Amino acid sequence: MTPYKNLSRTSGVVAYEIAPDSIAVEFEDGAIYLYTAESAGRSDLENMKDLAAAGLGLSTFIVRHVRMGYTARLR
């Protein structure tokens, strides 16, 4: 997992892992959720990847747009 930069200093995201058709996101409570193109939609998945790499806005985007659009809780 890649540490999330958390430039806002208020994000609940601590790390992420990007794959071609998915992103795994780890939150501060230790939960890891897997989002795929199928579960979240291709456009939202690509936005999540961009936000993760930028280190800003990922948690807010998930709350506002993706919500329960994960395919699995990995931990």
PDB file of N, CA, C and O in Angstrom:
ATOM      1  N   MET A   1       0.851  -1.186   0.000  1.00  0.00           N
ATOM      2  CA  MET A   1       0.000   0.000   0.000  1.00  0.00           C
ATOM      3  C   MET A   1       0.893   1.244   0.000  1.00  0.00           C
ATOM      4  O   MET A   1       1.959   1.284   0.615  1.00  0.00           O
ATOM      5  N   THR A   2       0.408   2.245  -0.714  1.00  0.00           N
ATOM      6  CA  THR A   2       1.099   3.530  -0.790  1.00  0.00           C
ATOM      7  C   THR A   2       0.491   4.460   0.251  1.00  0.00           C
ATOM      8  O   THR A   2      -0.729   4.619   0.288  1.00  0.00           O
ATOM      9  N   PRO A   3       1.307   5.076   1.094  1.00  0.00           N
ATOM     10  CA  PRO A   3       0.746   6.025   2.060  1.00  0.00           C
ATOM     11  C   PRO A   3       0.055   7.187   1.341  1.00  0.00           C
ATOM     12  O   PRO A   3       0.571   7.718   0.358  1.00  0.00           O
ATOM     13  N   TYR A   4      -1.098   7.567   1.839  1.00  0.00           N
ATOM     14  CA  TYR A   4      -1.849   8.694   1.288  1.00  0.00           C
ATOM     15  C   TYR A   4      -1.254   9.982   1.834  1.00  0.00           C
ATOM     16  O   TYR A   4      -1.047  10.093   3.042  1.00  0.00           O
ATOM     17  N   LYS A   5      -0.974  10.958   0.978  1.00  0.00           N
ATOM     18  CA  LYS A   5      -0.325  12.210   1.394  1.00  0.00           C
ATOM     19  C   LYS A   5      -1.166  13.026   2.364  1.00  0.00           C
ATOM     20  O   LYS A   5      -0.614  13.717   3.221  1.00  0.00           O
ATOM     21  N   ASN A   6      -2.486  12.962   2.250  1.00  0.00           N
ATOM     22  CA  ASN A   6      -3.396  13.666   3.150  1.00  0.00           C
ATOM     23  C   ASN A   6      -3.026  15.143   3.296  1.00  0.00           C
ATOM     24  O   ASN A   6      -2.799  15.631   4.403  1.00  0.00           O
ATOM     25  N   LEU A   7      -2.971  15.834   2.181  1.00  0.00           N
ATOM     26  CA  LEU A   7      -2.577  17.238   2.179  1.00  0.00           C
ATOM     27  C   LEU A   7      -3.528  18.133   2.960  1.00  0.00           C
ATOM     28  O   LEU A   7      -3.125  19.200   3.422  1.00  0.00           O
ATOM     29  N   SER A   8      -4.783  17.719   3.117  1.00  0.00           N
ATOM     30  CA  SER A   8      -5.745  18.507   3.895  1.00  0.00           C
ATOM     31  C   SER A   8      -5.580  18.285   5.393  1.00  0.00           C
ATOM     32  O   SER A   8      -6.066  19.072   6.205  1.00  0.00           O
ATOM     33  N   ARG A   9      -4.898  17.219   5.744  1.00  0.00           N
ATOM     34  CA  ARG A   9      -4.681  16.829   7.149  1.00  0.00           C
ATOM     35  C   ARG A   9      -5.968  16.433   7.867  1.00  0.00           C
ATOM     36  O   ARG A   9      -5.978  16.310   9.091  1.00  0.00           O
ATOM     37  N   THR A  10      -7.056  16.231   7.115  1.00  0.00           N
ATOM     38  CA  THR A  10      -8.331  15.868   7.743  1.00  0.00           C
ATOM     39  C   THR A  10      -8.924  14.586   7.186  1.00  0.00           C
ATOM     40  O   THR A  10     -10.027  14.201   7.573  1.00  0.00           O
ATOM     41  N   SER A  11      -8.217  13.918   6.287  1.00  0.00           N
ATOM     42  CA  SER A  11      -8.766  12.744   5.622  1.00  0.00           C
ATOM     43  C   SER A  11      -8.768  11.521   6.520  1.00  0.00           C
ATOM     44  O   SER A  11      -7.909  11.362   7.387  1.00  0.00           O
ATOM     45  N   GLY A  12      -9.747  10.663   6.296  1.00  0.00           N
ATOM     46  CA  GLY A  12      -9.794   9.378   6.977  1.00  0.00           C
ATOM     47  C   GLY A  12      -9.021   8.307   6.225  1.00  0.00           C
ATOM     48  O   GLY A  12      -8.902   7.178   6.700  1.00  0.00           O
ATOM     49  N   VAL A  13      -8.492   8.653   5.046  1.00  0.00           N
ATOM     50  CA  VAL A  13      -7.719   7.713   4.236  1.00  0.00           C
ATOM     51  C   VAL A  13      -6.266   7.735   4.688  1.00  0.00           C
ATOM     52  O   VAL A  13      -5.690   8.804   4.890  1.00  0.00           O
ATOM     53  N   VAL A  14      -5.668   6.543   4.847  1.00  0.00           N
ATOM     54  CA  VAL A  14      -4.255   6.480   5.237  1.00  0.00           C
ATOM     55  C   VAL A  14      -3.373   5.852   4.165  1.00  0.00           C
ATOM     56  O   VAL A  14      -2.171   6.116   4.132  1.00  0.00           O
ATOM     57  N   ALA A  15      -3.943   5.026   3.288  1.00  0.00           N
ATOM     58  CA  ALA A  15      -3.133   4.375   2.248  1.00  0.00           C
ATOM     59  C   ALA A  15      -4.043   3.889   1.126  1.00  0.00           C
ATOM     60  O   ALA A  15      -5.262   3.807   1.283  1.00  0.00           O
ATOM     61  N   TYR A  16      -3.424   3.569  -0.009  1.00  0.00           N
ATOM     62  CA  TYR A  16      -4.177   3.070  -1.155  1.00  0.00           C
ATOM     63  C   TYR A  16      -3.270   2.202  -2.009  1.00  0.00           C
ATOM     64  O   TYR A  16      -2.045   2.269  -1.907  1.00  0.00           O
ATOM     65  N   GLU A  17      -3.885   1.390  -2.848  1.00  0.00           N
ATOM     66  CA  GLU A  17      -3.157   0.577  -3.820  1.00  0.00           C
ATOM     67  C   GLU A  17      -3.943   0.580  -5.120  1.00  0.00           C
ATOM     68  O   GLU A  17      -5.099   0.161  -5.166  1.00  0.00           O
ATOM     69  N   ILE A  18      -3.300   1.058  -6.171  1.00  0.00           N
ATOM     70  CA  ILE A  18      -3.943   1.173  -7.472  1.00  0.00           C
ATOM     71  C   ILE A  18      -3.568  -0.015  -8.350  1.00  0.00           C
ATOM     72  O   ILE A  18      -2.403  -0.404  -8.431  1.00  0.00           O
ATOM     73  N   ALA A  19      -4.575  -0.580  -9.003  1.00  0.00           N
ATOM     74  CA  ALA A  19      -4.400  -1.616 -10.023  1.00  0.00           C
ATOM     75  C   ALA A  19      -5.152  -1.134 -11.264  1.00  0.00           C
ATOM     76  O   ALA A  19      -5.926  -0.181 -11.170  1.00  0.00           O
ATOM     77  N   PRO A  20      -4.950  -1.761 -12.415  1.00  0.00           N
ATOM     78  CA  PRO A  20      -5.608  -1.270 -13.635  1.00  0.00           C
ATOM     79  C   PRO A  20      -7.124  -1.102 -13.523  1.00  0.00           C
ATOM     80  O   PRO A  20      -7.669  -0.116 -14.018  1.00  0.00           O
ATOM     81  N   ASP A  21      -7.803  -2.036 -12.889  1.00  0.00           N
ATOM     82  CA  ASP A  21      -9.262  -1.969 -12.802  1.00  0.00           C
ATOM     83  C   ASP A  21      -9.790  -1.841 -11.381  1.00  0.00           C
ATOM     84  O   ASP A  21     -10.951  -2.157 -11.121  1.00  0.00           O
ATOM     85  N   SER A  22      -8.947  -1.378 -10.455  1.00  0.00           N
ATOM     86  CA  SER A  22      -9.410  -1.256  -9.077  1.00  0.00           C
ATOM     87  C   SER A  22      -8.512  -0.324  -8.267  1.00  0.00           C
ATOM     88  O   SER A  22      -7.419   0.056  -8.686  1.00  0.00           O
ATOM     89  N   ILE A  23      -9.021   0.022  -7.101  1.00  0.00           N
ATOM     90  CA  ILE A  23      -8.232   0.715  -6.094  1.00  0.00           C
ATOM     91  C   ILE A  23      -8.652   0.177  -4.737  1.00  0.00           C
ATOM     92  O   ILE A  23      -9.844   0.072  -4.444  1.00  0.00           O
ATOM     93  N   ALA A  24      -7.683  -0.159  -3.920  1.00  0.00           N
ATOM     94  CA  ALA A  24      -7.944  -0.544  -2.534  1.00  0.00           C
ATOM     95  C   ALA A  24      -7.626   0.671  -1.680  1.00  0.00           C
ATOM     96  O   ALA A  24      -6.581   1.298  -1.854  1.00  0.00           O
ATOM     97  N   VAL A  25      -8.511   1.005  -0.766  1.00  0.00           N
ATOM     98  CA  VAL A  25      -8.345   2.185   0.075  1.00  0.00           C
ATOM     99  C   VAL A  25      -8.387   1.756   1.536  1.00  0.00           C
ATOM    100  O   VAL A  25      -9.327   1.100   1.983  1.00  0.00           O
ATOM    101  N   GLU A  26      -7.349   2.141   2.268  1.00  0.00           N
ATOM    102  CA  GLU A  26      -7.296   1.858   3.707  1.00  0.00           C
ATOM    103  C   GLU A  26      -7.665   3.120   4.473  1.00  0.00           C
ATOM    104  O   GLU A  26      -7.144   4.204   4.211  1.00  0.00           O
ATOM    105  N   PHE A  27      -8.575   2.951   5.424  1.00  0.00           N
ATOM    106  CA  PHE A  27      -9.026   4.062   6.249  1.00  0.00           C
ATOM    107  C   PHE A  27      -8.359   4.010   7.618  1.00  0.00           C
ATOM    108  O   PHE A  27      -7.779   2.990   7.990  1.00  0.00           O
ATOM    109  N   GLU A  28      -8.441   5.099   8.363  1.00  0.00           N
ATOM    110  CA  GLU A  28      -7.737   5.199   9.633  1.00  0.00           C
ATOM    111  C   GLU A  28      -8.199   4.176  10.676  1.00  0.00           C
ATOM    112  O   GLU A  28      -7.475   3.907  11.635  1.00  0.00           O
ATOM    113  N   ASP A  29      -9.379   3.612  10.500  1.00  0.00           N
ATOM    114  CA  ASP A  29      -9.845   2.575  11.437  1.00  0.00           C
ATOM    115  C   ASP A  29      -9.285   1.193  11.090  1.00  0.00           C
ATOM    116  O   ASP A  29      -9.597   0.211  11.763  1.00  0.00           O
ATOM    117  N   GLY A  30      -8.454   1.114  10.032  1.00  0.00           N
ATOM    118  CA  GLY A  30      -7.853  -0.153   9.620  1.00  0.00           C
ATOM    119  C   GLY A  30      -8.629  -0.899   8.548  1.00  0.00           C
ATOM    120  O   GLY A  30      -8.131  -1.876   7.990  1.00  0.00           O
ATOM    121  N   ALA A  31      -9.841  -0.451   8.256  1.00  0.00           N
ATOM    122  CA  ALA A  31     -10.644  -1.107   7.216  1.00  0.00           C
ATOM    123  C   ALA A  31     -10.049  -0.822   5.841  1.00  0.00           C
ATOM    124  O   ALA A  31      -9.596   0.288   5.562  1.00  0.00           O
ATOM    125  N   ILE A  32     -10.060  -1.837   4.997  1.00  0.00           N
ATOM    126  CA  ILE A  32      -9.611  -1.696   3.611  1.00  0.00           C
ATOM    127  C   ILE A  32     -10.759  -2.108   2.703  1.00  0.00           C
ATOM    128  O   ILE A  32     -11.299  -3.207   2.825  1.00  0.00           O
ATOM    129  N   TYR A  33     -11.125  -1.213   1.791  1.00  0.00           N
ATOM    130  CA  TYR A  33     -12.204  -1.471   0.855  1.00  0.00           C
ATOM    131  C   TYR A  33     -11.652  -1.509  -0.565  1.00  0.00           C
ATOM    132  O   TYR A  33     -10.784  -0.716  -0.930  1.00  0.00           O
ATOM    133  N   LEU A  34     -12.163  -2.434  -1.350  1.00  0.00           N
ATOM    134  CA  LEU A  34     -11.765  -2.574  -2.742  1.00  0.00           C
ATOM    135  C   LEU A  34     -12.866  -2.025  -3.639  1.00  0.00           C
ATOM    136  O   LEU A  34     -14.006  -2.486  -3.596  1.00  0.00           O
ATOM    137  N   TYR A  35     -12.512  -1.042  -4.444  1.00  0.00           N
ATOM    138  CA  TYR A  35     -13.429  -0.428  -5.404  1.00  0.00           C
ATOM    139  C   TYR A  35     -12.974  -0.840  -6.796  1.00  0.00           C
ATOM    140  O   TYR A  35     -11.785  -0.771  -7.106  1.00  0.00           O
ATOM    141  N   THR A  36     -13.907  -1.266  -7.634  1.00  0.00           N
ATOM    142  CA  THR A  36     -13.578  -1.692  -8.994  1.00  0.00           C
ATOM    143  C   THR A  36     -14.365  -0.857  -9.997  1.00  0.00           C
ATOM    144  O   THR A  36     -15.284  -0.123  -9.635  1.00  0.00           O
ATOM    145  N   ALA A  37     -13.985  -0.984 -11.259  1.00  0.00           N
ATOM    146  CA  ALA A  37     -14.723  -0.303 -12.318  1.00  0.00           C
ATOM    147  C   ALA A  37     -16.170  -0.795 -12.342  1.00  0.00           C
ATOM    148  O   ALA A  37     -17.093  -0.027 -12.613  1.00  0.00           O
ATOM    149  N   GLU A  38     -16.348  -2.054 -12.063  1.00  0.00           N
ATOM    150  CA  GLU A  38     -17.693  -2.623 -12.058  1.00  0.00           C
ATOM    151  C   GLU A  38     -18.526  -2.131 -10.877  1.00  0.00           C
ATOM    152  O   GLU A  38     -19.712  -1.843 -11.035  1.00  0.00           O
ATOM    153  N   SER A  39     -17.922  -2.034  -9.706  1.00  0.00           N
ATOM    154  CA  SER A  39     -18.699  -1.660  -8.515  1.00  0.00           C
ATOM    155  C   SER A  39     -18.917  -0.159  -8.381  1.00  0.00           C
ATOM    156  O   SER A  39     -19.986   0.273  -7.949  1.00  0.00           O
ATOM    157  N   ALA A  40     -17.922   0.638  -8.744  1.00  0.00           N
ATOM    158  CA  ALA A  40     -18.013   2.088  -8.562  1.00  0.00           C
ATOM    159  C   ALA A  40     -18.267   2.836  -9.860  1.00  0.00           C
ATOM    160  O   ALA A  40     -18.664   4.001  -9.842  1.00  0.00           O
ATOM    161  N   GLY A  41     -18.039   2.169 -10.986  1.00  0.00           N
ATOM    162  CA  GLY A  41     -18.136   2.840 -12.282  1.00  0.00           C
ATOM    163  C   GLY A  41     -16.756   3.291 -12.733  1.00  0.00           C
ATOM    164  O   GLY A  41     -15.949   3.744 -11.922  1.00  0.00           O
ATOM    165  N   ARG A  42     -16.492   3.169 -14.010  1.00  0.00           N
ATOM    166  CA  ARG A  42     -15.168   3.495 -14.557  1.00  0.00           C
ATOM    167  C   ARG A  42     -14.760   4.943 -14.273  1.00  0.00           C
ATOM    168  O   ARG A  42     -13.630   5.200 -13.860  1.00  0.00           O
ATOM    169  N   SER A  43     -15.670   5.876 -14.492  1.00  0.00           N
ATOM    170  CA  SER A  43     -15.353   7.292 -14.296  1.00  0.00           C
ATOM    171  C   SER A  43     -14.994   7.595 -12.844  1.00  0.00           C
ATOM    172  O   SER A  43     -13.996   8.261 -12.572  1.00  0.00           O
ATOM    173  N   ASP A  44     -15.813   7.103 -11.913  1.00  0.00           N
ATOM    174  CA  ASP A  44     -15.528   7.342 -10.495  1.00  0.00           C
ATOM    175  C   ASP A  44     -14.239   6.647 -10.076  1.00  0.00           C
ATOM    176  O   ASP A  44     -13.475   7.192  -9.279  1.00  0.00           O
ATOM    177  N   LEU A  45     -13.990   5.464 -10.596  1.00  0.00           N
ATOM    178  CA  LEU A  45     -12.746   4.761 -10.269  1.00  0.00           C
ATOM    179  C   LEU A  45     -11.536   5.570 -10.725  1.00  0.00           C
ATOM    180  O   LEU A  45     -10.571   5.717  -9.975  1.00  0.00           O
ATOM    181  N   GLU A  46     -11.579   6.093 -11.942  1.00  0.00           N
ATOM    182  CA  GLU A  46     -10.456   6.887 -12.443  1.00  0.00           C
ATOM    183  C   GLU A  46     -10.281   8.168 -11.633  1.00  0.00           C
ATOM    184  O   GLU A  46      -9.154   8.591 -11.376  1.00  0.00           O
ATOM    185  N   ASN A  47     -11.393   8.788 -11.229  1.00  0.00           N
ATOM    186  CA  ASN A  47     -11.308   9.970 -10.361  1.00  0.00           C
ATOM    187  C   ASN A  47     -10.661   9.615  -9.028  1.00  0.00           C
ATOM    188  O   ASN A  47      -9.840  10.374  -8.514  1.00  0.00           O
ATOM    189  N   MET A  48     -11.025   8.470  -8.468  1.00  0.00           N
ATOM    190  CA  MET A  48     -10.447   8.036  -7.190  1.00  0.00           C
ATOM    191  C   MET A  48      -8.942   7.820  -7.325  1.00  0.00           C
ATOM    192  O   MET A  48      -8.179   8.191  -6.433  1.00  0.00           O
ATOM    193  N   LYS A  49      -8.515   7.227  -8.426  1.00  0.00           N
ATOM    194  CA  LYS A  49      -7.084   7.016  -8.658  1.00  0.00           C
ATOM    195  C   LYS A  49      -6.343   8.348  -8.723  1.00  0.00           C
ATOM    196  O   LYS A  49      -5.274   8.496  -8.131  1.00  0.00           O
ATOM    197  N   ASP A  50      -6.906   9.308  -9.437  1.00  0.00           N
ATOM    198  CA  ASP A  50      -6.275  10.630  -9.553  1.00  0.00           C
ATOM    199  C   ASP A  50      -6.191  11.328  -8.199  1.00  0.00           C
ATOM    200  O   ASP A  50      -5.161  11.908  -7.856  1.00  0.00           O
ATOM    201  N   LEU A  51      -7.273  11.270  -7.437  1.00  0.00           N
ATOM    202  CA  LEU A  51      -7.290  11.910  -6.123  1.00  0.00           C
ATOM    203  C   LEU A  51      -6.320  11.229  -5.161  1.00  0.00           C
ATOM    204  O   LEU A  51      -5.665  11.899  -4.362  1.00  0.00           O
ATOM    205  N   ALA A  52      -6.227   9.911  -5.233  1.00  0.00           N
ATOM    206  CA  ALA A  52      -5.287   9.183  -4.382  1.00  0.00           C
ATOM    207  C   ALA A  52      -3.864   9.616  -4.676  1.00  0.00           C
ATOM    208  O   ALA A  52      -3.089   9.880  -3.756  1.00  0.00           O
ATOM    209  N   ALA A  53      -3.517   9.692  -5.947  1.00  0.00           N
ATOM    210  CA  ALA A  53      -2.162  10.101  -6.331  1.00  0.00           C
ATOM    211  C   ALA A  53      -1.879  11.544  -5.937  1.00  0.00           C
ATOM    212  O   ALA A  53      -0.750  11.876  -5.575  1.00  0.00           O
ATOM    213  N   ALA A  54      -2.886  12.399  -6.002  1.00  0.00           N
ATOM    214  CA  ALA A  54      -2.723  13.808  -5.639  1.00  0.00           C
ATOM    215  C   ALA A  54      -2.625  14.004  -4.129  1.00  0.00           C
ATOM    216  O   ALA A  54      -2.047  14.985  -3.663  1.00  0.00           O
ATOM    217  N   GLY A  55      -3.197  13.061  -3.362  1.00  0.00           N
ATOM    218  CA  GLY A  55      -3.165  13.175  -1.900  1.00  0.00           C
ATOM    219  C   GLY A  55      -4.175  14.138  -1.333  1.00  0.00           C
ATOM    220  O   GLY A  55      -4.009  14.629  -0.217  1.00  0.00           O
ATOM    221  N   LEU A  56      -5.220  14.415  -2.087  1.00  0.00           N
ATOM    222  CA  LEU A  56      -6.198  15.398  -1.641  1.00  0.00           C
ATOM    223  C   LEU A  56      -7.578  15.078  -2.211  1.00  0.00           C
ATOM    224  O   LEU A  56      -7.724  14.906  -3.421  1.00  0.00           O
ATOM    225  N   GLY A  57      -8.593  14.998  -1.344  1.00  0.00           N
ATOM    226  CA  GLY A  57      -9.974  14.885  -1.780  1.00  0.00           C
ATOM    227  C   GLY A  57     -10.545  13.487  -1.918  1.00  0.00           C
ATOM    228  O   GLY A  57     -11.716  13.339  -2.265  1.00  0.00           O
ATOM    229  N   LEU A  58      -9.751  12.454  -1.655  1.00  0.00           N
ATOM    230  CA  LEU A  58     -10.244  11.095  -1.875  1.00  0.00           C
ATOM    231  C   LEU A  58     -11.385  10.723  -0.931  1.00  0.00           C
ATOM    232  O   LEU A  58     -12.408  10.208  -1.381  1.00  0.00           O
ATOM    233  N   SER A  59     -11.231  10.966   0.329  1.00  0.00           N
ATOM    234  CA  SER A  59     -12.274  10.613   1.292  1.00  0.00           C
ATOM    235  C   SER A  59     -13.578  11.355   0.997  1.00  0.00           C
ATOM    236  O   SER A  59     -14.656  10.760   1.040  1.00  0.00           O
ATOM    237  N   THR A  60     -13.482  12.633   0.704  1.00  0.00           N
ATOM    238  CA  THR A  60     -14.667  13.426   0.383  1.00  0.00           C
ATOM    239  C   THR A  60     -15.349  12.896  -0.870  1.00  0.00           C
ATOM    240  O   THR A  60     -16.576  12.803  -0.917  1.00  0.00           O
ATOM    241  N   PHE A  61     -14.566  12.551  -1.882  1.00  0.00           N
ATOM    242  CA  PHE A  61     -15.130  12.012  -3.114  1.00  0.00           C
ATOM    243  C   PHE A  61     -15.868  10.704  -2.848  1.00  0.00           C
ATOM    244  O   PHE A  61     -16.965  10.490  -3.364  1.00  0.00           O
ATOM    245  N   ILE A  62     -15.270   9.837  -2.049  1.00  0.00           N
ATOM    246  CA  ILE A  62     -15.919   8.563  -1.726  1.00  0.00           C
ATOM    247  C   ILE A  62     -17.246   8.809  -1.024  1.00  0.00           C
ATOM    248  O   ILE A  62     -18.254   8.193  -1.371  1.00  0.00           O
ATOM    249  N   VAL A  63     -17.257   9.690  -0.053  1.00  0.00           N
ATOM    250  CA  VAL A  63     -18.484   9.979   0.695  1.00  0.00           C
ATOM    251  C   VAL A  63     -19.558  10.580  -0.207  1.00  0.00           C
ATOM    252  O   VAL A  63     -20.727  10.207  -0.114  1.00  0.00           O
ATOM    253  N   ARG A  64     -19.171  11.500  -1.070  1.00  0.00           N
ATOM    254  CA  ARG A  64     -20.159  12.216  -1.895  1.00  0.00           C
ATOM    255  C   ARG A  64     -20.613  11.454  -3.140  1.00  0.00           C
ATOM    256  O   ARG A  64     -21.751  11.616  -3.581  1.00  0.00           O
ATOM    257  N   HIS A  65     -19.739  10.626  -3.710  1.00  0.00           N
ATOM    258  CA  HIS A  65     -20.064  10.036  -5.004  1.00  0.00           C
ATOM    259  C   HIS A  65     -20.114   8.507  -5.035  1.00  0.00           C
ATOM    260  O   HIS A  65     -20.927   7.931  -5.758  1.00  0.00           O
ATOM    261  N   VAL A  66     -19.274   7.862  -4.276  1.00  0.00           N
ATOM    262  CA  VAL A  66     -19.152   6.406  -4.386  1.00  0.00           C
ATOM    263  C   VAL A  66     -19.926   5.688  -3.289  1.00  0.00           C
ATOM    264  O   VAL A  66     -20.543   4.651  -3.533  1.00  0.00           O
ATOM    265  N   ARG A  67     -19.893   6.225  -2.116  1.00  0.00           N
ATOM    266  CA  ARG A  67     -20.578   5.681  -0.941  1.00  0.00           C
ATOM    267  C   ARG A  67     -20.325   4.187  -0.753  1.00  0.00           C
ATOM    268  O   ARG A  67     -19.220   3.786  -0.388  1.00  0.00           O
ATOM    269  N   MET A  68     -21.326   3.374  -0.997  1.00  0.00           N
ATOM    270  CA  MET A  68     -21.217   1.931  -0.776  1.00  0.00           C
ATOM    271  C   MET A  68     -20.805   1.189  -2.054  1.00  0.00           C
ATOM    272  O   MET A  68     -21.058  -0.009  -2.180  1.00  0.00           O
ATOM    273  N   GLY A  69     -20.181   1.885  -2.992  1.00  0.00           N
ATOM    274  CA  GLY A  69     -19.835   1.284  -4.273  1.00  0.00           C
ATOM    275  C   GLY A  69     -18.547   0.474  -4.259  1.00  0.00           C
ATOM    276  O   GLY A  69     -17.790   0.480  -5.230  1.00  0.00           O
ATOM    277  N   TYR A  70     -18.306  -0.215  -3.169  1.00  0.00           N
ATOM    278  CA  TYR A  70     -17.129  -1.082  -3.103  1.00  0.00           C
ATOM    279  C   TYR A  70     -17.546  -2.509  -3.436  1.00  0.00           C
ATOM    280  O   TYR A  70     -18.711  -2.883  -3.299  1.00  0.00           O
ATOM    281  N   THR A  71     -16.575  -3.291  -3.872  1.00  0.00           N
ATOM    282  CA  THR A  71     -16.877  -4.671  -4.221  1.00  0.00           C
ATOM    283  C   THR A  71     -16.612  -5.615  -3.051  1.00  0.00           C
ATOM    284  O   THR A  71     -17.230  -6.675  -2.952  1.00  0.00           O
ATOM    285  N   ALA A  72     -15.689  -5.227  -2.162  1.00  0.00           N
ATOM    286  CA  ALA A  72     -15.383  -6.085  -1.012  1.00  0.00           C
ATOM    287  C   ALA A  72     -14.710  -5.276   0.083  1.00  0.00           C
ATOM    288  O   ALA A  72     -14.022  -4.287  -0.171  1.00  0.00           O
ATOM    289  N   ARG A  73     -14.934  -5.729   1.309  1.00  0.00           N
ATOM    290  CA  ARG A  73     -14.154  -5.218   2.432  1.00  0.00           C
ATOM    291  C   ARG A  73     -13.064  -6.259   2.668  1.00  0.00           C
ATOM    292  O   ARG A  73     -13.349  -7.413   2.986  1.00  0.00           O
ATOM    293  N   LEU A  74     -11.827  -5.837   2.508  1.00  0.00           N
ATOM    294  CA  LEU A  74     -10.708  -6.763   2.611  1.00  0.00           C
ATOM    295  C   LEU A  74     -10.212  -6.936   4.050  1.00  0.00           C
ATOM    296  O   LEU A  74      -9.619  -7.957   4.399  1.00  0.00           O
ATOM    297  N   ARG A  75     -10.464  -5.930   4.866  1.00  0.00           N
ATOM    298  CA  ARG A  75     -10.077  -6.022   6.281  1.00  0.00           C
ATOM    299  C   ARG A  75     -10.920  -5.065   7.072  1.00  0.00           C
ATOM    300  O   ARG A  75     -10.770  -4.971   8.290  1.00  0.00           O
TER     301      ARG A  75
END
